[in-house]
Amino acid sequence: MLKKRSERCMLCPYCLHDNSKVIDKRNTEEIIRRRRECLKCEKRFNTREAVERAELRVIKKDGRREEFNREKIKKGILRACEKRPIGDEVIEKMIGKIEEKIRRQGADIKTSFIGEVVARELKKTDKIAYIRFASVYKDFADLEDFKNEIKGLINK
């Protein structure tokens, strides 16, 4: 007998029966939570299902490749937003947007692209945080670089 897609190979943690029904389903950003009931012992249990993301590789300026690390983006954004009135929720949403834009580009992403995406999101969120990030990302050498970047923000 062919089982429904959501019922395949889900063992009951109590009696190990392989047939259950879904009572409730909740979707969060990246996880699907299902409340199930075993069709044999009638006990209920929860399952969580997450999408496996394709591995991303970051191409560094010197040509080396390394695994994408969301925490590096978060660390840079947190440093730029330090002592700014930007909540954790706003920062997490920003990081989520950035990661989605990066993932749409394919499996191999240049650090320059990542930096541009981060800078654009910071510019939309907080101009001071953007200037802080840009000063490191664009490797400002002196006050003239700061002036030029600020003039660009003012003239828009």
N, C-alpha and C positions, 0 to 999 in steps of 0.2 A: 504494500500500500504506500502510495506517495504522500508524504507529509507536506503540510503547508510550509512555505519558506521560513516563517518565523518559528516553526516548531522543530526544525531539523536538529538533531543531535544536541539538544539542550537537556543535560541530565539533571534530574532532581537531586539536590544536595542531601535530601533525607533518605529517599528510597532508591536512588539511582535509576529510576524509570526514565525513559527517553521521550516521553510525550507530555507536553504541557500546553496550556493555553495562556495567551496574553490577556491580562485583565485590564492593565493600564499601561500607557506608553507616554513618556515625556521626553521632549527634545530640548537639550541645552545647546550651547554653541558647537561643541564638538563631540558630545556624548548623547547616545540614546539610552534612556533608562526604561526598562520594562519590568512590570510587576507580573509575575507568572503564577499559575496554579497547576500543580502536578495533577494529571488526570487519573493517577492511581491512588496516591495517599491523600490527595486534596490539600496538601500543605502549600503555603505560598512562599515565594522567594523572589529576590530581585536579580536582574542581570543588567550589565552595562555593556554597551557596544560603542566602539570608537573607530573612526576611519583611520586607516594607516596611510600616512602621508608619504609621498615619494621623497627620497633623500635628496636634499639640496647640497650642492657643493659651491663654495665661495672661491672665486679666483682672485687671489691677492695681487697687489701691484707688481710683485716680483715674479708672478706666474705660478707660485705655489697654489695648491688647492687644499682646502680643508672643509670639514663638515660644517654646514650652517648651524649657527648657535644663536637662538633667539635671545638668550641672556646677554649677549654682547650688545645687541641693539638696545635692550632694556637698560643696561648699565649706562650707555651713552646718553640715552634720553633722560634717565634719572639725574645724571650729572648736569645736563643742560637745564633741567627743570628745578634744580635744587633751589630752595627758598623762594620759589615762585608759587602763586596761588593756583596750582594745577593738581587736581585730585588723582588718587591712584586709579580710579575707574576710567578717567579720561586718558591717562597714560596707557592703561591696558587696552582700551579701544584703539588708540593710536598704533600701538604695537601690532595689534591684530590686523588693522588696515595695511600697515607696512608689509607684514608677512604675506598677506594675500596678494598684494601687488608683486612682491618678489617671486612668489610661487608661480604666478601666471607667466613669468618670463622663461620658465624652463628649469632644467636640472642644474645648469652651471650659470652662476650669477657673478658678475664682476663687483668688487667692493665699491667701485665708483658709482654704479647704479644704486646700490643699497644706500650709500651716502646721500645721493640726490633725492631718493624717496623719503628718507628720514628728514632731510632738510625741508622738503616741501610740506610734510605733515607738521613739523614744528613751526614753520612759518605761518600756517593756518591757525595753529593753536595759541602760540605765544611768541611775540616778536623778540623778546629778550632771550628766551630759551633758544630761539633760532640763531640769534647773533652769537650766543655762547657756543652752540654746536658748530656753526659756520667757521668760527675763529680757529677751531681745531681741525675740522674737516678740510677747510680750504687753506689751512696752514698760514694764517695771517702773520706777516712779518713785522708790521709796525702799526702805528695809529692810523696811518693813511688807509690801510686796508679796512680797518674798522669804519672810518669815515665814509669810504666809498660804499660799503655794504649798507650802512645806515641810510645814506642818501638814496640808495636804490629802494629801500623800504618806504621812505618818506614820499618819494616821487610817484609811487604807485597808487 
